[in-house]
Amino acid sequence: MAVTENTNRAVFGLHGVTGMLIATVLLLSILVGLTIWGMGVQQKSATNPYDPTPITSNLDNVKMISKKNADFAFQDAK
């Protein structure tokens, strides 16, 4: 039985250095995209805060099971 050597190797193949660079660039671009998106969400939330008065105003009429409980829940800022 003869041992055959794999001569079909490539350092810059898709599974070598090139693949590593593609994966690194892809992960860094995802990181940059999520960072920019998170900064945008923070800026929008800082200029548009929610109003907690529907929650803290009057909780005496809140029932255990009622569709009107949505009036006392967090409401998106306008």
MONORWO-V199904 format. One record per run of one state. SS is the DSSP state (h for helix, s for strand, l for the rest). FROM is the first residue (numbers start at 1). LEN is the number of residues. If there is no record, write none. Layout:
BEGIN
ss->SS from->FROM len->LEN
ss->SS from->FROM len->LEN
END
This chain:
BEGIN
ss->l from->1 len->16
ss->h from->17 len->31
ss->l from->48 len->5
ss->h from->53 len->4
ss->l from->57 len->10
ss->h from->67 len->6
ss->l from->73 len->6
END
